[in-house]
């Protein structure tokens, strides 16, 4: 049986150059945009990407690229991971209401010398027919519901439910991917579902559950906006919890913009001979 030909010096040199030209990317994820970015990078030979989940969802959706689950141990731990894994660039595609990891990412990338882009989806804005009241925190939103008992749809993550335990006079409906843990309102019905949700389903939910007010985070994007449209049609008040300030790197608004930024950083790195 003929033996395989030994690689030549030229072929070895090309292989080394190709390996060096691949950009290692860390995506801090947990959002729809992070999954969209993972799909784009999975088929792009210029990049080798890792998608990191914080671990708040026990069974995240399967992804087409390498994944890791769990925290890094603050900014120091993230900087160490970036250096140990030879990460060339970081994309912060975390949720708008996850400011701590974003702050850690800014500090860690500065320490590790890695460029950082922040994929920030635009916030929702009220339009004609909306009846919004803004609240700076979940506690303020609970107070804004009022003193009279009401049927409330909590469009929040499970980490915020305990804030409403103090407002026990109301009846709550919450829709979560996984069951809540810890303190929660006594009069709480949990709907264990995963989005996205369309307008007809949201309209039916609000009607069948006789919802009188919605408490929501201003998550932005299309995946959960249908409830806001349904509230508009039903003329329901929405108590909108404003976004926290999030430190950021270079801001991009879509997964496609993130890929373009990565390509620019990769080309710039190649010109520097890195």
C-alpha positions in Angstrom: 0.0 0.0 0.0 1.6 3.3 -1.0 2.6 5.6 1.8 1.2 9.1 2.1 3.6 11.8 0.8 5.5 13.7 3.4 4.5 17.3 3.8 6.8 19.7 2.1 8.3 22.8 3.8 6.0 25.0 1.7 2.9 23.0 2.7 3.9 23.2 6.3 4.4 26.9 6.0 1.0 27.4 4.4 -0.6 25.3 7.2 1.1 27.5 9.8 0.0 30.7 8.1 -3.6 29.4 7.8 -3.7 28.5 11.5 -2.3 31.9 12.4 -4.9 33.7 10.3 -7.8 32.1 12.2 -9.2 34.5 14.8 -10.2 33.0 18.1 -13.4 34.6 19.3 -15.2 34.5 22.7 -18.9 35.3 22.6 -20.5 36.1 25.9 -24.0 35.0 25.2 -27.4 34.0 26.4 -29.4 36.0 23.9 -31.0 35.6 20.5 -28.3 37.7 19.0 -25.5 35.6 20.5 -27.1 32.5 18.9 -27.4 34.3 15.5 -23.8 35.3 15.7 -22.8 31.7 16.5 -24.6 30.5 13.4 -22.8 33.0 11.2 -19.3 32.2 12.6 -19.9 28.4 12.5 -19.7 28.5 8.7 -16.8 31.0 8.5 -13.3 29.6 8.2 -11.8 32.9 9.3 -13.0 32.4 12.9 -12.9 29.8 15.7 -15.5 30.8 18.2 -16.5 29.8 21.7 -20.0 30.7 23.0 -20.1 31.2 26.8 -23.3 30.9 28.9 -23.6 32.2 32.4 -25.4 29.1 33.5 -28.7 30.6 34.5 -30.5 28.3 32.1 -29.8 24.6 32.9 -30.5 23.5 29.3 -29.6 26.2 26.8 -30.4 25.6 23.1 -27.9 23.5 21.2 -25.3 25.6 19.3 -23.3 25.0 16.1 -20.0 26.1 17.8 -18.1 25.1 20.9 -19.8 26.2 24.2 -18.9 26.6 27.8 -21.2 27.1 30.8 -20.5 29.0 34.0 -18.9 32.2 35.3 -15.3 33.2 35.0 -14.6 34.5 38.5 -15.0 38.2 37.8 -12.9 40.4 35.6 -9.6 38.8 36.8 -10.9 35.3 35.9 -12.2 36.5 32.5 -8.8 38.2 31.7 -7.0 35.0 32.7 -9.3 32.9 30.4 -8.8 35.2 27.5 -5.0 34.9 27.9 -5.0 31.1 28.5 -7.3 30.4 25.6 -5.4 32.8 23.3 -8.6 34.7 22.5 -8.1 37.3 19.9 -11.4 39.2 20.3 -14.5 39.2 22.5 -18.1 39.9 21.6 -20.3 40.9 24.6 -23.8 39.7 23.4 -25.3 39.4 26.9 -28.8 40.5 28.0 -29.4 44.3 28.4 -30.1 43.6 32.1 -26.8 41.8 32.8 -24.5 44.8 33.6 -22.0 43.0 35.8 -20.6 40.7 33.1 -20.4 43.6 30.7 -18.4 45.6 33.3 -16.2 42.6 33.8 -15.7 42.2 30.0 -14.5 45.8 29.6 -12.0 45.5 32.4 -10.8 42.0 31.4 -10.3 43.0 27.7 -8.3 46.0 28.8 -6.1 43.8 31.0 -5.7 41.1 28.4 -5.2 43.4 25.4 -8.1 41.9 23.5 -10.5 44.1 21.4 -14.1 44.1 22.6 -17.4 44.7 20.8 -20.7 45.0 22.5 -23.8 43.7 20.6 -26.5 46.0 22.0 -30.1 45.6 20.7 -32.0 48.8 20.5 -34.5 49.4 23.3 -38.2 49.5 22.6 -39.8 53.0 22.4 -43.5 53.8 23.1 -45.6 54.5 20.0 -49.2 55.9 19.6 -51.6 53.8 21.7 -49.1 52.6 24.2 -49.7 53.3 27.9 -46.3 53.1 29.5 -45.1 54.0 33.0 -41.4 53.7 33.5 -39.8 52.4 36.7 -36.1 52.4 37.5 -36.1 49.1 39.4 -38.3 46.0 40.0 -39.1 47.3 43.4 -40.3 50.6 42.0 -42.4 48.6 39.5 -44.0 46.7 42.3 -44.9 49.9 44.0 -46.3 51.3 40.8 -48.8 48.5 40.4 -50.9 50.2 43.1 -52.7 49.4 46.3 -55.8 47.7 44.8 -55.4 44.0 43.9 -54.7 43.5 40.3 -53.9 40.6 37.9 -50.3 41.2 36.8 -48.3 39.6 34.0 -44.6 39.6 35.0 -42.5 39.6 31.9 -39.3 39.2 33.8 -36.5 36.8 34.5 -36.9 34.4 37.4 -34.2 36.3 39.3 -36.5 39.3 39.7 -39.6 37.4 41.0 -38.6 37.7 44.7 -39.0 41.5 44.5 -42.8 41.1 44.1 -43.2 38.8 47.1 -43.6 42.0 49.2 -46.6 43.0 47.1 -48.8 40.1 48.1 -52.1 41.7 47.3 -51.8 41.0 43.6 -52.3 37.9 41.5 -49.3 37.2 39.2 -48.7 35.3 36.0 -45.0 34.7 35.1 -43.7 33.0 32.0 -40.3 31.3 32.5 -38.0 28.9 30.7 -37.3 27.1 34.0 -39.1 26.9 37.3 -38.3 29.8 39.7 -36.1 29.2 42.8 -36.2 31.0 46.1 -38.7 33.6 47.3 -41.6 34.4 45.0 -45.1 35.9 45.3 -47.6 33.7 47.1 -50.3 34.2 44.4 -48.1 33.2 41.4 -48.9 31.1 38.4 -45.9 30.0 36.4 -46.1 29.2 32.7 -43.0 27.3 31.7 -42.5 28.2 28.1 -39.7 29.3 25.8 -40.1 32.1 23.2 -40.4 33.6 20.7 -44.2 34.3 21.0 -46.4 35.6 18.3 -49.0 38.4 18.6 -52.1 36.1 18.5 -50.7 33.9 21.3 -49.9 36.9 23.4 -53.3 38.5 22.8 -55.0 35.2 23.8 -52.9 34.9 26.9 -53.7 38.4 28.2 -57.4 37.9 27.5 -57.7 34.4 29.0 -55.7 35.3 32.1 -57.7 38.6 32.5 -54.4 40.5 32.8 -54.9 44.1 34.0 -51.3 45.3 33.9 -47.9 44.1 32.5 -44.6 44.6 34.2 -41.8 44.2 31.7 -38.1 44.8 31.2 -37.2 46.8 28.1 -35.4 43.9 26.5 -35.7 45.2 22.9 -35.7 43.0 19.9 -38.5 41.1 18.2 -38.6 37.8 20.2 -40.8 39.2 23.0 -42.2 42.4 21.6 -45.6 40.8 20.7 -46.8 41.2 24.3 -46.3 44.9 24.0 -48.3 45.0 20.7 -51.1 43.0 22.4 -51.1 45.3 25.4 -51.5 48.2 23.0 -54.5 46.6 21.3 -56.1 45.8 24.7 -55.2 49.3 26.1 -53.4 47.7 29.0 -50.9 49.7 31.1 -47.3 48.6 30.9 -44.9 49.3 33.7 -41.5 49.3 31.9 -38.4 48.7 34.0 -35.7 50.9 32.5 -32.4 49.4 31.4 -29.4 49.6 33.7 -26.2 51.4 32.5 -23.9 48.8 30.8 -20.3 49.4 30.1 -19.5 48.6 26.5 -16.7 48.3 24.0 -17.2 49.1 20.3 -21.0 49.1 19.8 -22.7 46.9 17.1 -26.4 46.4 16.8 -26.7 43.2 14.8 -24.9 39.8 14.5 -23.9 40.8 10.9 -22.3 44.0 12.2 -20.4 42.0 14.8 -19.0 39.7 12.0 -18.0 42.8 10.0 -16.2 44.2 13.1 -14.4 40.9 13.7 -13.3 40.8 10.0 -11.9 44.3 10.4 -10.0 43.4 13.6 -8.7 40.3 11.9 -7.5 42.2 8.9 -5.9 44.8 11.1 -4.2 42.2 13.1 -2.8 40.6 9.9 -1.5 44.0 8.7 0.4 44.4 12.0 1.9 40.9 11.5 0.3 39.5 14.6 
